[in-house]
């Protein structure tokens, strides 16, 4: 699997990593720090489904006082988001924010959660959209929120508010 990964054949590497995970995930989890490194390696190769699976299994085995715990918790949410599992991504982002309200990745995780919520929630109120636009004025999420706000206001014939 590592050889295929080094040859930039991520599909074949993914295939072999899946066999490893299916065959003996317990071996990988014996060393939680090593398992986290393994998950980062998978994520680095854009193999997010397996990276998130390994991270998901590893987080509860890792000591909460470990310096890797906070980083892993924020990474797992991003890996699930990249793998297309918005529900699990949201749960890990929320878990991070509740466990580390003043954590070093707090702003990043909060922005990722907002982005995930914005992309998933098609029925956001104008007030919520304006808050997002104000919070991220130079970010793509903020720009999309402005456009969506203007569309909503014009559809409801609130032209003065749109201006």
Residue pairs with C-beta under 8 A, 6 or more apart in sequence:
1 13
1 16
1 17
1 20
2 13
4 10
4 12
4 13
4 16
5 13
5 41
5 45
10 45
10 46
10 47
13 45
13 47
14 45
14 47
14 50
17 42
17 47
17 50
18 50
20 28
21 28
21 50
21 53
21 54
25 54
25 57
28 34
28 35
28 38
28 54
29 35
29 57
29 58
29 61
32 58
32 61
32 62
32 63
32 66
32 68
33 62
33 66
33 68
35 54
35 57
35 58
35 61
36 55
36 58
36 62
36 68
36 72
38 54
39 51
39 52
39 54
39 55
39 58
39 72
39 75
39 79
40 51
40 75
42 48
42 50
42 51
42 54
43 51
43 75
43 79
43 82
46 82
48 79
48 80
48 82
48 83
49 83
51 79
51 83
52 76
52 79
52 80
52 83
52 85
52 88
55 72
55 75
55 76
55 79
56 76
56 80
56 88
58 72
59 69
59 72
59 73
59 76
62 68
62 69
62 72
63 69
64 99
70 96
70 99
70 100
70 103
70 104
70 105
71 105
73 92
73 95
73 96
73 99
73 100
74 92
74 93
74 96
74 103
74 105
74 108
74 109
76 92
77 88
77 89
77 90
77 91
77 92
77 93
77 96
77 109
77 112
77 113
78 89
78 112
80 86
80 88
80 89
80 92
81 89
81 112
81 116
86 116
86 119
86 120
89 112
89 116
90 113
90 116
90 117
93 109
93 110
93 112
93 113
93 116
94 113
96 103
96 105
96 106
96 109
97 103
97 106
97 109
97 110
97 113
100 106
103 109
111 136
111 139
111 141
114 132
114 135
114 136
114 141
115 141
118 124
118 132
118 141
118 144
118 145
124 132
124 148
126 149
126 152
126 153
129 145
129 146
129 148
129 149
129 152
130 145
130 149
132 141
132 142
132 145
133 142
133 143
133 145
133 146
133 149
134 142
135 142
136 142
136 145
150 162
153 159
153 161
153 162
154 162
